[in-house]
Amino acid sequence: MSKKYRIAAIGFAHSHIESNIRDFASCEARVQFVAAADIKPRVPSISKEHGTRISALDAAVKTYGFKKYEDYEQLLEENEIDIALVCSENAYHPAVMEKILRRGIHVVVEKPLAASMRGALRIARAAREGGAKVITNWPVVWSPAVREAKKIVDSGEIGRLFKFSFRNSDSQGPLSYGQVITDMEKGLEWWHQCDTGGGSMLDYCCYGACMSCWFIGESPAAAYGLKANFDSPYGSAEDYAAITVRFPNAVALLEGSWTTVNSGVANGPLLYGTKGTIVVNQEGKVELYKKRHAGIPDKIFTPEPIQPDRDNLGKETLYHLDTGGSLFPMLDLPLNLKAMSILDTGARSADSGKMEVVNDGAWCIGDDHSWHT
């Protein structure tokens, strides 16, 4: 008989907690939702609009039957938990996850892994010491088009990949999806606070950071980062960010914007090789260009659906824990440490105004997926 996994939800700052819970709910009899608790925010959040922490916690309790706790440490003391879904503020991931992982409880955390490389390595140490897994969710993992583009790159169809580009689709920020919320209320939400790991660099450049490491297949070497606040004066965090990443044999251009209405162009990824270019378009198809100055693609690929027993976060997690089979690479810890190294270096560069080297001697991630401090 297959194991039934007892699930806790800890931290409701990131709105993706709702979709993550839904993914595990799709596993039906394989999971039991046990308890939920938020992490105390730096300043109180007052909005109850959808996508905010108050709304998300209430929905988890009412819809899925989680028992509500005020203190997540009490939750851990009083319940037997197999998997914790963590969606706290980015900067709080290390402190929260250390307490969970050292109990031997697996953690599924919403992207990015942490707010800094130092924090990411704290998580990695705790996972090793507790013998527990860390799985980082990326919504883009569940895009058949992105997976199809990787297959084409790996086939050699466009030659050697030397440039990766990605920007998020049009966004006015995480609280711009139908919420009725004032600027004052937005300023109280962690998204717009620097010291909690808010801002568009960690929110959106993170996608390109992880995907570029996966597509290029090398460890990043250096990065130049830029942050700006164009239209969010109520917050201390940037609403626009960009990172240029130097790999040994390639470059990645990453943008994260909360100030774009509609760019009119594909956000990608855009993949430039020595023999052609691949564009992942807005319709979820993959375009291949191999002729110079071509106005239309040479070929358009319609991706195959992801195999149904592994087509969402819950199913992939249980597959891995049940069988020991490999996780999709972007979900696993080694690639997320590399992605975090890009974000960490980009943030340091934005502060210094200079290109910064990734391996500064304090830590190292090798191409063999090893790491040490």
N, C-alpha and C positions, 0 to 999 in steps of 0.2 A: 504494500500500500504506500502511495506517495506521501511524503512528509507534508504536513500542514504548517505553514509559516505564520508566526504571530508577529503582527506588524504594529509599530508605533509611528506616529507622526510628530516630529519635534521641530519646532520653528515654522512660523507661518508668514514670515516677512516676504518671501518670494512667491508671487502669485502662481508659479508653476506647481506648487504643492497640490493644487486642485487636479490638474491633469495627471500628475504622478500617482495620486491616490486612485483616480479612475483607471489608470493602466493596471494597477494591482488588483482592483476590483474586477477587472475582466478575467482574472484567473480564478474567480468564483470559489469553488470548494477548496482550492489550494491555499487560501489565505484566511486569516482571522484578524480583523481590525480590533486592536486591544485598547489603546489609550493615546491621547494627544495632549500636547502642551506647547504653548508658544514660549519664546525666549523674551525676557523683559527687554523692551527697546531702550535705546539711549534716551530718547524723549518720547513721551506718550503719543501714540497715533490716535487721532480722533475720528477719522473718516470710517464709515461703515459701507462705503461703496464697494461693488464687486472688484476683486483684484487686490483689496487691502487685507491686512492680517486679521482684523476683527471679523470681516465677512468670511474669509477662508476657514478660520477655526470654527465658527458657528456652523458652516456648511458641513465640515467634516463630522461634527458631533451629530447633527440632525440627519444627515443623509446616510452616513455609513456606520453610525453607532459607536464611534470612539468615545471612551470615557474621558472626560476633560479633567486635566490637572493644571494647577497654577504653577507648579514647579517641576521641571523636567527631571531633576535629579530624584525627586520623590517618586515620579513615574517609574524611573529605572529601578529604584529600590523595591517597589511593591509589585512589579510585574515581570513575568518571564517573556522576554522579547527576542525574536530571531533576527528581525530586520528593522532598522530605523530609517524612516524617510526624513531627511534633514533639509529644511528650506529656510534656515535662519539668515540673517544678514551675512554677506560674504566675509566680513572681518571677524565674525564670531564663529565661523566654521571650525577653526582649530580647537578652541576651548571646549566647544560642545562635543565635537566628534571624538576628541581624546577620551572623554569620560565614557562615551558609548563603546568605542572600539576596544578599549582596554578591558571591557567586560566580555569581549568575544562576540559582540553583536555586530553584524554586518551593517554597513551604512550605504544608503543610496542618497547621494547629495546632488542638488541642482547645480548646474554650472554657474561660475567656474569653481574649481576645487577650493580656492581660498582667495584672499585679497593680496597675498604676497608669497614669495617663494619660501620665506621663513615659515609662514603659516602652513604652506603645503607640506613642507618637510616634517613639521610637527605631526601632521595627520599621517604621513607615511610611517613615521616611527611608531605611532600608536597602533596602527594597523598591524605592523610586524610584531609588536610586543603582545597584542591581543589575539593574534592569529585570525583576524577578521578581514573581510574584503571591503574595499572602498570602490563603489561604482558611481561614476559621475555622469549624470544625464545631460545629453545635448539633444534638444528637439530636432536638430538637423540630421541626427543619426537615422531618424525614421523616414527620411526622404529617399525614395527609390532612385530619384534622378542623381543625387549626390553619389550614391553607391555605383550607379551605372557609369558616371564620369570617371570614378576611380578605376573601374575595370578597363575602360578605354585607355586611360593613361598607362596602366600597367601592361597593356598589350603592346605598347610601343607605337601605336597608331600615329601619335603626334611627335614622335621622336623623344628626345630628352626634355623633360619638364624643367624649365628654368625660371618661370615666373608664375606666381599664384596671386590672385587678386580676389578680395571679397569685401562687400559692404552690406550692411543690413538693408532690408527693404524700407520703404517710407515709414517713418515713425516720428511721432511727436512726444515720445516718452512712454514709460510703462503705465502711466495713469491717464492715457489719452484714448482709451478704447471704450468710449461711451459713459465713462464715469462723470458724475456731476460733482466737481471738487474744486475748491478755491485754491488760489496760489498759496495762501497761508497754510491750508491743510496739506498741500503737496510738500511744502517746506518741512513739515513734521514727519514726512515719510522717509525712511532710510535711503531710498533710492537717490535722494538729492543731498545726501550728507557724505562728505569725503571720509570721515573717520569710521564709518560703518561699512565701507567698501562699496558705496554707491557710485554712480557716474556711468557714462556711456562706454568708457574704455573697458571696464570689467563686464559690463552688460552685453556689449555687442562686438567689440574687437575680439573678445574671447572666442567667438565662433571661428573667425579666421585663424586665430592662433592655433587652435586644436586641429582644424582641417588642414592647414598648411603643413604642419608636422606630419600628418598622416599621408597627404598626397606627395610631399617632397621626399619623405623617408630619411631625412637627415636631422641632426640636432642643430638648433639655431645657434648662431655665433655672436651676433650683435644686433642692436635695434636702435632706431631713432623714434621717439614718441612725441606727440603733441596733444595738448588738451586745451579746450576753450569752452567758455560759457557764453553762448550767443543769445539765448532766449529763456533762461531760467534764473532770474535774479534772486528768487526766493531760496535758492539752495547754494551750498558751497561746492557741490560736485559739478564736474564738467557735463555739458550736454552734447559735446562733439569731441571725438578723439580719432587719432590716426597713428598707426605704427608701421614703419618700414623695417622689415626684418631681413637681415643678411644671413643666409645659409651658406655653407661652404661652396655649393655649386648652383645656388638659386637665390631668388629674392621673393619676398611676400609683401604685398601692400594691403593693409587692413584698415577699414574705416568703421567707426561706430557713431551713429548720429541719432539724436533725439530731436533734430531740428529740420528734418526733411519731409516735405509734403508728398512729393512724387518726383523721382528723378527721371522717369521715362526710359531708363535703361536697365538691363538685367543686373541684379546684384551679385549673381554668380553662385558658386565660384566660377571665375574665368581662369582658364588654364592654358598657358602659352608654352608650346614646345618648339623644338627646332624644325619640325615638319608640319606643324598645324596648330590650331587653337580649338579649345572646347569651351562652349558657353552653356551653363545650366540656366535656362530661361525661367521666366516667372510662371509659365504654365506647367512646370515640372517636366519639361522635355530637355534633351541634351542635343545641342547643335555642334556639328563638326565642320570646321572651315579648313581647307587645305590649299585654296587658291588665293593669290594676292589680289586685293581690291575687290573681292567677291561681295556682292550685295545680299546673296542668299547662301545658306549653308550647303555644303556638299552632301551632307547626310543629317537626318534628324532621327534620333533614337527615342523610342518610347520605352521607358524602363519596365522591367518585369516587377510585379509586386514582391515585397519582402515575404519570405516564407511565413505562413500564418502562425506557426507555433513560436515564432521569435520576432513578431512584428510590432512589439511595443516594449516599454521599459519593464513592466511586470513580468511578461513572458520571458524576456531575455535574462532577467535576473534569476528567475527560478530555474531556467534551463541551465545556467552556469552553476548554481548551487546544487542542483540535483545531480548533474552529470560530471562536473569538473571540466566541461568543455570550455574552450576559449571564449571570452567575451568579445563582442565587437570592439576593435582596437580603441576607438574614441571613448569608450566607456571605462576602459581599464586604467589603472593608476600610472603605469609608465608613460603613456602618451600624455596624460593630464599633467604630469610633472613637467614635461617639455613645454606644453602649452602655457603653464604657469610661469615658466622661465621667460617666455616672450612678454607676457603681461607685466611681470615684475620689472624687466629691463625697460620696457616701454614707459612705465610709470617713472622709473628713476631718470630716464632720459628727458621726459617732460619736465621734471623738476630741475634738472641740471642744464637743460638747453643744449646738451651735447649727445652725440652717439655714445651709447654705453655698451660695454662688452658683457655678454651673457655669463660666461664662466669667470666670475670674479675671484675665484679661489676659495670662497666660502662653501661652495657646493659644486657638484659635478653630476651631469647625467650623460651616460655613454650611449653609443648607438646599440650596445648590447642590452639596453634597458636597465642597466645597473645604476645605482645611485648611492652616494655616500655623503656624509657631512664632515 
